[in-house]
């Protein structure tokens, strides 16, 4: 996604055409929950989470998300070093700090909304901005180099569950950075 691309609404995302089985699995689980709710007469609320991060996330081993991976790489790098980033560095994503994700779920549970709701942060950050934010927090000068390979990201819709987002990306990254710096791999 780029900054000038409009977000999709749920209506624009149908009919769904996930590009792998994982996408179909999620949609099937949502449809099963909705069918069960209709059959037994109760409301179903489905939370679709954006990229969630925070200080207790995975930090290494290939399963970490971008904020954790970049905080770790910056923590391990010397000042004025280069770190390699996936893609061109211009791809943008929205990252939601874990406390805001929990607040979004709380608001969804207390709401009258039915069906799928995407919970996340409306602020978009490029990979390069993520690197520079982590470097600034660390007090380092870091250059990101590209591991650019063209890929086509899947499209997705997004709705916010109220105005639940309290953390800016930079503030959440600061909290995440403190933990990453203490978990440095030697």
RAVEN-V865528 format. One line per field, one symbol per residue. phi: phi as a letter, one per 30 degrees, with the letter a starting at -180 (. if undefined). psi: psi as a letter, one per 40 degrees, with the letter a starting at -180 (. if undefined). burial: + if it has 16 or more other ideal C-beta (glycine too) atoms within 10 Angstrom, else -. A space follows every 50 residues. Layout:
phi->???
psi->???
burial->???
This chain:
phi->.cddddddcedddcddbecadeddeddddddddddddddcibdcccccdd dcbldcddcajicddeedddeddddddddiccbccdidjcdcbcccdedd dddddeddeddcdcidbdcacddcbdddddddddddddibcbcccccdbd bcdddadabcdicddccdeddddeddeeddddcecd
psi->iidehiiiidddeiiigieidddddddddddddddddddefiihhhhhha hhiieeiheieeeiiddddddddddeiiifiiihihaeeehiihhhiddd dddddddddeieiiahhhhahehihidddddddddddefihhhhihghhh ihiiiiihiigafdhdhidddddddddddddeehh.
burial->---------+--------------------------+-------++-+-+ -++++-+-+----++++++++++++-+-----+-+-+-+-++++++++-+ +-+++-++----+--++++++--+++++++++++++++---+-+------ -----+++-++--++-+-+--++++++-+++-----
